[in-house]
């Protein structure tokens, strides 16, 4: 059953369950995890599209986190050295691509 594949997605975190429960007009309680029978009783099949959407979001977030974990592990122990560009550092900073600056948190 496709529903069970969706709700068994290991990428689903509490925030995703809270969103799913919100569609069901319920409040998610981490201390009371969902079971297939509870979900069916709540009428989740009527909101399968919302479950799929949250599953897709969760999977993308999970993939990004795994990629960042891998990058962090690869970079661990590396030393980055900064050198001034020829002609001074002030001008080189202004000529940087703004997109790159945003992705680096500048």
FILUMZA-59067 format. One record per residue: x, y, z of N, C-alpha, C, O, CB in turn; residue in three letters; residue number from 1. Coordinates in nm, 4 decimals. Glycine has a CB too. Example, Ala and Ser with C-alpha at 12.3 -4.5 7.8 and 13.67 -1.06 7.14 Angstrom:
! FILUMZA-59067
{site {1.3190,-0.5690,0.7800},{1.2300,-0.4500,0.7800},{1.3200,-0.3300,0.7800},{1.4236,-0.3319,0.8465},{1.1308,-0.4473,0.9046},ALA,1}
{site {1.2850,-0.2250,0.7080},{1.3670,-0.1060,0.7140},{1.2900,0.0030,0.7870},{1.3409,0.1138,0.8039},{1.4084,-0.0598,0.5725},SER,2}
//
This chain:
! FILUMZA-59067
{site {0.0846,-0.1179,0.0000},{0.0000,0.0000,0.0000},{0.0892,0.1243,0.0000},{0.1755,0.1375,0.0868},{-0.0963,-0.0003,0.1226},UNK,1}
{site {0.0704,0.2144,-0.0942},{0.1568,0.3330,-0.1045},{0.1565,0.4191,0.0219},{0.2583,0.4802,0.0546},{0.1134,0.4174,-0.2222},UNK,2}
{site {0.0456,0.4246,0.0920},{0.0399,0.5060,0.2135},{0.1433,0.4595,0.3149},{0.2129,0.5412,0.3752},{-0.1004,0.5008,0.2752},UNK,3}
{site {0.1536,0.3283,0.3336},{0.2467,0.2773,0.4329},{0.3914,0.3036,0.3933},{0.4762,0.3261,0.4796},{0.2248,0.1289,0.4534},UNK,4}
{site {0.4197,0.3009,0.2644},{0.5548,0.3362,0.2184},{0.5847,0.4824,0.2512},{0.6965,0.5162,0.2902},{0.5695,0.3110,0.0655},UNK,5}
{site {0.4859,0.5675,0.2354},{0.5057,0.7102,0.2646},{0.5268,0.7356,0.4143},{0.6189,0.8076,0.4527},{0.3854,0.7913,0.2147},UNK,6}
{site {0.4423,0.6770,0.4979},{0.4522,0.7054,0.6416},{0.5689,0.6326,0.7069},{0.6076,0.6662,0.8188},{0.3230,0.6671,0.7114},UNK,7}
{site {0.6256,0.5333,0.6385},{0.7431,0.4635,0.6910},{0.8728,0.5314,0.6481},{0.9815,0.4825,0.6787},{0.7431,0.3181,0.6448},UNK,8}
{site {0.8623,0.6413,0.5789},{0.9792,0.7152,0.5307},{1.0652,0.7578,0.6507},{1.0187,0.8344,0.7351},{0.9355,0.8399,0.4465},UNK,9}
{site {1.1896,0.7094,0.6590},{1.2744,0.7435,0.7738},{1.3142,0.8910,0.7780},{1.3642,0.9389,0.8798},{1.3988,0.6587,0.7717},UNK,10}
{site {1.2927,0.9614,0.6703},{1.3270,1.1039,0.6663},{1.2230,1.1902,0.7376},{1.2517,1.3052,0.7707},{1.3414,1.1501,0.5219},UNK,11}
{site {1.1037,1.1376,0.7617},{0.9986,1.2151,0.8288},{1.0394,1.2454,0.9727},{1.0632,1.1548,1.0526},{0.8639,1.1386,0.8261},UNK,12}
{site {1.0469,1.3722,1.0033},{1.0808,1.4188,1.1381},{0.9546,1.4753,1.2040},{0.8487,1.4836,1.1417},{1.1948,1.5269,1.1335},UNK,13}
{site {0.9680,1.5132,1.3292},{0.8532,1.5646,1.4050},{0.7855,1.6810,1.3330},{0.6627,1.6897,1.3317},{0.8975,1.6090,1.5446},UNK,14}
{site {0.8645,1.7705,1.2731},{0.8049,1.8863,1.2057},{0.7204,1.8437,1.0855},{0.6202,1.9081,1.0544},{0.9146,1.9836,1.1604},UNK,15}
{site {0.7600,1.7359,1.0182},{0.6824,1.6864,0.9046},{0.5522,1.6219,0.9537},{0.4458,1.6401,0.8944},{0.7656,1.5847,0.8219},UNK,16}
{site {0.5634,1.5460,1.0637},{0.4433,1.4855,1.1215},{0.3481,1.5929,1.1708},{0.2265,1.5796,1.1572},{0.4801,1.3907,1.2364},UNK,17}
{site {0.4025,1.6987,1.2278},{0.3169,1.8085,1.2745},{0.2396,1.8685,1.1569},{0.1218,1.9017,1.1703},{0.4017,1.9181,1.3450},UNK,18}
{site {0.3056,1.8822,1.0426},{0.2377,1.9360,0.9239},{0.1299,1.8400,0.8742},{0.0207,1.8824,0.8365},{0.3394,1.9636,0.8115},UNK,19}
{site {0.1612,1.7107,0.8744},{0.0620,1.6111,0.8321},{-0.0588,1.6133,0.9260},{-0.1735,1.6131,0.8812},{0.1249,1.4692,0.8287},UNK,20}
{site {-0.0317,1.6153,1.0555},{-0.1407,1.6199,1.1523},{-0.2215,1.7491,1.1381},{-0.3429,1.7493,1.1584},{-0.0856,1.6073,1.2948},UNK,21}
{site {-0.1543,1.8579,1.1034},{-0.2243,1.9843,1.0825},{-0.3266,1.9735,0.9715},{-0.4357,2.0296,0.9820},{-0.1257,2.0946,1.0508},UNK,22}
{site {-0.2931,1.9022,0.8656},{-0.3877,1.8797,0.7553},{-0.5090,1.8005,0.8051},{-0.6207,1.8171,0.7563},{-0.3184,1.8043,0.6379},UNK,23}
{site {-0.4837,1.7148,0.9029},{-0.5920,1.6330,0.9595},{-0.6680,1.7059,1.0704},{-0.7577,1.6492,1.1328},{-0.5354,1.5022,1.0140},UNK,24}
{site {-0.6316,1.8318,1.0942},{-0.6886,1.9120,1.2032},{-0.6633,1.8485,1.3397},{-0.7489,1.8505,1.4281},{-0.8387,1.9305,1.1821},UNK,25}
{site {-0.5440,1.7923,1.3543},{-0.5026,1.7302,1.4798},{-0.3710,1.7928,1.5251},{-0.3023,1.8589,1.4472},{-0.4880,1.5758,1.4639},UNK,26}
{site {-0.3372,1.7713,1.6509},{-0.2097,1.8179,1.7045},{-0.1179,1.6981,1.7212},{-0.1547,1.5986,1.7836},{-0.2289,1.8929,1.8397},UNK,27}
{site {0.0008,1.7083,1.6657},{0.0973,1.5988,1.6745},{0.1634,1.5987,1.8111},{0.2053,1.7033,1.8606},{0.2035,1.6101,1.5636},UNK,28}
{site {0.1725,1.4819,1.8716},{0.2370,1.4634,2.0011},{0.3502,1.3623,1.9826},{0.3259,1.2453,1.9528},{0.1342,1.4152,2.1103},UNK,29}
{site {0.4735,1.4083,2.0006},{0.5893,1.3205,1.9817},{0.5867,1.2012,2.0776},{0.6451,1.0967,2.0490},{0.7188,1.3996,2.0009},UNK,30}
{site {0.5199,1.2172,2.1893},{0.5119,1.1094,2.2885},{0.4118,1.0009,2.2481},{0.4095,0.8930,2.3074},{0.4734,1.1666,2.4245},UNK,31}
{site {0.3301,1.0295,2.1482},{0.2287,0.9357,2.1013},{0.2447,0.9176,1.9508},{0.1678,0.9740,1.8730},{0.0852,0.9856,2.1366},UNK,32}
{site {0.3452,0.8383,1.9087},{0.3748,0.8261,1.7656},{0.2581,0.7649,1.6878},{0.1794,0.6874,1.7419},{0.5000,0.7416,1.7454},UNK,33}
{site {0.2490,0.8010,1.5611},{0.1392,0.7492,1.4791},{0.1571,0.6000,1.4507},{0.2691,0.5503,1.4391},{0.1301,0.8271,1.3470},UNK,34}
{site {0.0471,0.5316,1.4401},{0.0456,0.3921,1.3960},{-0.0428,0.3855,1.2726},{-0.1265,0.4732,1.2511},{-0.0061,0.2947,1.5097},UNK,35}
{site {-0.0248,0.2829,1.1920},{-0.1099,0.2726,1.0726},{-0.2597,0.2746,1.1055},{-0.3377,0.3389,1.0353},{-0.0766,0.1452,0.9971},UNK,36}
{site {-0.2991,0.2051,1.2107},{-0.4432,0.2028,1.2426},{-0.4926,0.3399,1.2877},{-0.6029,0.3812,1.2519},{-0.4722,0.0986,1.3522},UNK,37}
{site {-0.4109,0.4107,1.3665},{-0.4497,0.5473,1.4071},{-0.4644,0.6373,1.2849},{-0.5620,0.7111,1.2720},{-0.3453,0.6074,1.5049},UNK,38}
{site {-0.3661,0.6301,1.1957},{-0.3692,0.7159,1.0771},{-0.4923,0.6882,0.9921},{-0.5554,0.7805,0.9407},{-0.2427,0.6961,0.9938},UNK,39}
{site {-0.5258,0.5610,0.9777},{-0.6461,0.5274,0.9010},{-0.7712,0.5786,0.9713},{-0.8639,0.6272,0.9065},{-0.6559,0.3755,0.8798},UNK,40}
{site {-0.7737,0.5678,1.1045},{-0.8873,0.6203,1.1807},{-0.9002,0.7719,1.1658},{-1.0107,0.8263,1.1666},{-0.8728,0.5839,1.3285},UNK,41}
{site {-0.7862,0.8389,1.1522},{-0.7858,0.9853,1.1371},{-0.8290,1.0288,0.9971},{-0.8484,1.1478,0.9723},{-0.6467,1.0408,1.1674},UNK,42}
{site {-0.8441,0.9320,0.9050},{-0.8859,0.9664,0.7690},{-0.7716,1.0117,0.6804},{-0.7900,1.0946,0.5913},{-0.9895,1.0735,0.7737},UNK,43}
{site {-0.6530,0.9567,0.7053},{-0.5351,1.0029,0.6314},{-0.5442,0.9755,0.4808},{-0.4842,1.0475,0.4009},{-0.4107,0.9365,0.6873},UNK,44}
{site {-0.6185,0.8727,0.4425},{-0.6280,0.8408,0.2993},{-0.6916,0.9552,0.2201},{-0.6644,0.9710,0.1011},{-0.7092,0.7123,0.2790},UNK,45}
{site {-0.7747,1.0334,0.2849},{-0.8368,1.1479,0.2178},{-0.7366,1.2601,0.1945},{-0.7630,1.3536,0.1188},{-0.9545,1.1998,0.2998},UNK,46}
{site {-0.6223,1.2502,0.2597},{-0.5197,1.3546,0.2509},{-0.3863,1.2971,0.2039},{-0.2796,1.3461,0.2408},{-0.5020,1.4239,0.3868},UNK,47}
{site {-0.3943,1.1932,0.1228},{-0.2726,1.1254,0.0777},{-0.1776,1.2196,0.0048},{-0.0560,1.2064,0.0185},{-0.3084,1.0093,-0.0129},UNK,48}
{site {-0.2303,1.3143,-0.0721},{-0.1451,1.4091,-0.1448},{-0.0594,1.4918,-0.0474},{0.0577,1.5188,-0.0741},{-0.2318,1.5030,-0.2324},UNK,49}
{site {-0.1189,1.5307,0.0643},{-0.0438,1.6081,0.1636},{0.0654,1.5227,0.2272},{0.1746,1.5719,0.2557},{-0.1382,1.6629,0.2723},UNK,50}
{site {0.0361,1.3959,0.2492},{0.1363,1.3040,0.3047},{0.2518,1.2885,0.2067},{0.3685,1.2935,0.2456},{0.0733,1.1655,0.3363},UNK,51}
{site {0.2186,1.2698,0.0799},{0.3224,1.2583,-0.0233},{0.4071,1.3849,-0.0307},{0.5292,1.3772,-0.0440},{0.2590,1.2298,-0.1601},UNK,52}
{site {0.3438,1.4996,-0.0223},{0.4170,1.6267,-0.0301},{0.5136,1.6393,0.0875},{0.6288,1.6783,0.0686},{0.3186,1.7465,-0.0319},UNK,53}
{site {0.4683,1.6069,0.2084},{0.5570,1.6138,0.3246},{0.6694,1.5113,0.3134},{0.7826,1.5381,0.3536},{0.4776,1.5912,0.4542},UNK,54}
{site {0.6384,1.3950,0.2591},{0.7419,1.2934,0.2378},{0.8485,1.3413,0.1411},{0.9675,1.3174,0.1618},{0.6798,1.1648,0.1860},UNK,55}
{site {0.8059,1.4085,0.0361},{0.9015,1.4614,-0.0614},{0.9902,1.5685,0.0017},{1.1115,1.5697,-0.0194},{0.8276,1.5192,-0.1833},UNK,56}
{site {0.9297,1.6580,0.0791},{1.0066,1.7621,0.1486},{1.1063,1.6975,0.2441},{1.2233,1.7355,0.2474},{0.9123,1.8586,0.2258},UNK,57}
{site {1.0600,1.6004,0.3214},{1.1463,1.5338,0.4185},{1.2624,1.4635,0.3500},{1.3753,1.4687,0.3989},{1.0661,1.4338,0.5011},UNK,58}
{site {1.2366,1.3985,0.2386},{1.3414,1.3273,0.1654},{1.4457,1.4243,0.1115},{1.5654,1.3962,0.1184},{1.2807,1.2461,0.0506},UNK,59}
{site {1.4023,1.5375,0.0582},{1.4967,1.6382,0.0073},{1.5810,1.6953,0.1209},{1.7023,1.7108,0.1069},{1.4210,1.7521,-0.0651},UNK,60}
{site {1.5169,1.7265,0.2334},{1.5914,1.7788,0.3486},{1.6925,1.6761,0.3971},{1.8063,1.7109,0.4286},{1.4954,1.8172,0.4632},UNK,61}
{site {1.6517,1.5500,0.4033},{1.7395,1.4425,0.4491},{1.8612,1.4292,0.3571},{1.9738,1.4126,0.4042},{1.6623,1.3093,0.4554},UNK,62}
{site {1.8380,1.4364,0.2267},{1.9477,1.4280,0.1294},{2.0453,1.5430,0.1467},{2.1668,1.5240,0.1419},{1.8930,1.4273,-0.0135},UNK,63}
{site {1.9911,1.6629,0.1668},{2.0779,1.7796,0.1863},{2.1602,1.7661,0.3143},{2.2793,1.7972,0.3149},{1.9942,1.9084,0.1909},UNK,64}
{site {2.0976,1.7202,0.4221},{2.1696,1.7029,0.5476},{2.2797,1.5987,0.5348},{2.3886,1.6165,0.5893},{2.0735,1.6636,0.6585},UNK,65}
{site {2.2524,1.4906,0.4636},{2.3545,1.3877,0.4426},{2.4706,1.4425,0.3605},{2.5865,1.4128,0.3892},{2.2937,1.2650,0.3728},UNK,66}
{site {2.4400,1.5224,0.2587},{2.5458,1.5839,0.1772},{2.6300,1.6794,0.2609},{2.7523,1.6826,0.2476},{2.4850,1.6587,0.0569},UNK,67}
{site {2.5645,1.7576,0.3474},{2.6385,1.8492,0.4345},{2.7230,1.7735,0.5361},{2.8348,1.8152,0.5664},{2.5422,1.9431,0.5069},UNK,68}
{site {2.6713,1.6629,0.5890},{2.7497,1.5803,0.6812},{2.8741,1.5262,0.6128},{2.9827,1.5257,0.6707},{2.6650,1.4645,0.7352},UNK,69}
{site {2.8575,1.4808,0.4890},{2.9701,1.4276,0.4124},{3.0733,1.5368,0.3872},{3.1933,1.5140,0.4022},{2.9218,1.3679,0.2789},UNK,70}
{site {3.0263,1.6559,0.3487},{3.1162,1.7674,0.3233},{3.1915,1.8053,0.4506},{3.3122,1.8298,0.4472},{3.0382,1.8880,0.2691},UNK,71}
{site {3.1206,1.8101,0.5617},{3.1844,1.8446,0.6886},{3.2930,1.7428,0.7234},{3.4014,1.7801,0.7684},{3.0795,1.8518,0.8015},UNK,72}
{site {3.2638,1.6149,0.7027},{3.3622,1.5105,0.7311},{3.4838,1.5236,0.6402},{3.5970,1.5058,0.6850},{3.2993,1.3719,0.7151},UNK,73}
{site {3.4611,1.5543,0.5131},{3.5716,1.5687,0.4180},{3.6574,1.6907,0.4499},{3.7788,1.6885,0.4293},{3.5175,1.5790,0.2752},UNK,74}
{site {3.5955,1.7961,0.4997},{3.6674,1.9199,0.5271},{3.7316,1.9214,0.6650},{3.8178,2.0050,0.6924},{3.5742,2.0369,0.5139},UNK,75}
{site {3.6905,1.8296,0.7521},{3.7436,1.8262,0.8878},{3.8958,1.8151,0.8820},{3.9503,1.7294,0.8126},{3.6825,1.7082,0.9684},UNK,76}
{site {3.9618,1.9011,0.9543},{4.1073,1.8990,0.9602},{4.1763,1.9829,0.8540},{4.2986,1.9967,0.8561},{4.1543,1.7601,0.9491},UNK,77}
{site {4.1000,2.0391,0.7614},{4.1607,2.1242,0.6591},{4.1783,2.2659,0.7138},{4.0962,2.3145,0.7917},{4.0741,2.1257,0.5300},UNK,78}
{site {4.2852,2.3301,0.6723},{4.3088,2.4699,0.7077},{4.2913,2.5547,0.5825},{4.3499,2.5259,0.4781},{4.4512,2.4899,0.7694},UNK,79}
{site {4.2111,2.6581,0.5936},{4.1891,2.7494,0.4832},{4.2670,2.8770,0.5102},{4.2569,2.9366,0.6174},{4.0379,2.7790,0.4637},UNK,80}
{site {4.3439,2.9171,0.4122},{4.4226,3.0393,0.4250},{4.3654,3.1441,0.3303},{4.3298,3.1140,0.2164},{4.5733,3.0129,0.3946},UNK,81}
{site {4.3573,3.2672,0.3789},{4.3034,3.3768,0.3002},{4.4185,3.4683,0.2620},{4.4976,3.5087,0.3472},{4.1930,3.4544,0.3783},UNK,82}
{site {4.4274,3.5004,0.1353},{4.5305,3.5920,0.0863},{4.4624,3.7108,0.0193},{4.3570,3.6960,-0.0424},{4.6277,3.5201,-0.0130},UNK,83}
{site {4.5220,3.8266,0.0315},{4.4695,3.9445,-0.0366},{4.4923,3.9306,-0.1862},{4.5958,3.8807,-0.2302},{4.5358,4.0738,0.0170},UNK,84}
{site {4.3959,3.9746,-0.2624},{4.4091,3.9736,-0.4071},{4.5067,4.0819,-0.4485},{4.5239,4.1809,-0.3774},{4.2722,3.9935,-0.4757},UNK,85}
{site {4.5707,4.0639,-0.5629},{4.6610,4.1690,-0.6112},{4.5853,4.3013,-0.6238},{4.4752,4.3053,-0.6789},{4.7237,4.1293,-0.7479},UNK,86}
{site {4.6431,4.4065,-0.5740},{4.5807,4.5378,-0.5822},{4.4997,4.5714,-0.4584},{4.4382,4.6780,-0.4539},{4.4927,4.5452,-0.7034},UNK,87}
{site {4.4970,4.4857,-0.3586},{4.4262,4.5167,-0.2341},{4.2991,4.4367,-0.2172},{4.2342,4.3981,-0.3145},{4.3936,4.6629,-0.2284},UNK,88}
{site {4.2657,4.4131,-0.0952},{4.1512,4.3293,-0.0622},{4.0171,4.3979,-0.0777},{3.9174,4.3315,-0.1062},{4.1643,4.2807,0.0761},UNK,89}
{site {4.0115,4.5318,-0.0593},{3.8833,4.6018,-0.0657},{3.8144,4.5806,-0.1999},{3.6972,4.5429,-0.2039},{3.9034,4.7508,-0.0408},UNK,90}
{site {3.8848,4.6041,-0.3087},{3.8241,4.5934,-0.4413},{3.7849,4.4492,-0.4720},{3.6812,4.4254,-0.5340},{3.9203,4.6459,-0.5485},UNK,91}
{site {3.8658,4.3534,-0.4297},{3.8341,4.2145,-0.4622},{3.7043,4.1712,-0.3947},{3.6302,4.0901,-0.4503},{3.9492,4.1220,-0.4202},UNK,92}
{site {3.6759,4.2237,-0.2763},{3.5523,4.1893,-0.2064},{3.4309,4.2421,-0.2788},{3.3268,4.1765,-0.2813},{3.5547,4.2428,-0.0652},UNK,93}
{site {3.4423,4.3602,-0.3380},{3.3284,4.4195,-0.4085},{3.2999,4.3491,-0.5402},{3.1866,4.3508,-0.5883},{3.3535,4.5669,-0.4339},UNK,94}
{site {3.4006,4.2881,-0.5980},{3.3805,4.2263,-0.7286},{3.3281,4.0828,-0.7179},{3.3014,4.0189,-0.8196},{3.5105,4.2278,-0.8065},UNK,95}
{site {3.3137,4.0327,-0.5969},{3.2624,3.8962,-0.5802},{3.1179,3.8868,-0.6262},{3.0410,3.9823,-0.6149},{3.2740,3.8515,-0.4338},UNK,96}
{site {3.0839,3.7744,-0.6762},{2.9456,3.7484,-0.7165},{2.8567,3.7486,-0.5941},{2.8855,3.6780,-0.4974},{2.9337,3.6139,-0.7920},UNK,97}
{site {2.7490,3.8261,-0.5954},{2.6594,3.8357,-0.4798},{2.5969,3.7005,-0.4462},{2.5750,3.6707,-0.3288},{2.5493,3.9387,-0.5064},UNK,98}
{site {2.5682,3.6188,-0.5461},{2.5122,3.4863,-0.5196},{2.6044,3.4020,-0.4355},{2.5603,3.3311,-0.3451},{2.4825,3.4150,-0.6487},UNK,99}
{site {2.7345,3.4097,-0.4656},{2.8320,3.3340,-0.3884},{2.8367,3.3874,-0.2459},{2.8446,3.3101,-0.1504},{2.9716,3.3410,-0.4540},UNK,100}
{site {2.8319,3.5190,-0.2317},{2.8358,3.5771,-0.0985},{2.7162,3.5322,-0.0153},{2.7308,3.5043,0.1036},{2.8397,3.7290,-0.1073},UNK,101}
{site {2.5982,3.5251,-0.0764},{2.4786,3.4817,-0.0032},{2.4894,3.3357,0.0401},{2.4512,3.3011,0.1519},{2.3535,3.5012,-0.0896},UNK,102}
{site {2.5414,3.2498,-0.0480},{2.5505,3.1095,-0.0119},{2.6555,3.0856,0.0940},{2.6513,2.9837,0.1630},{2.5804,3.0262,-0.1333},UNK,103}
{site {2.7507,3.1780,0.1086},{2.8531,3.1629,0.2104},{2.8156,3.2367,0.3377},{2.8948,3.2404,0.4319},{2.9865,3.2128,0.1586},UNK,104}
{site {2.6974,3.2950,0.3429},{2.6511,3.3610,0.4631},{2.7065,3.5006,0.4825},{2.6963,3.5551,0.5924},{2.6853,3.2791,0.5799},UNK,105}
{site {2.7642,3.5600,0.3806},{2.8184,3.6955,0.3918},{2.7129,3.7985,0.3681},{2.7411,3.9182,0.3737},{2.9316,3.7162,0.2951},UNK,106}
//
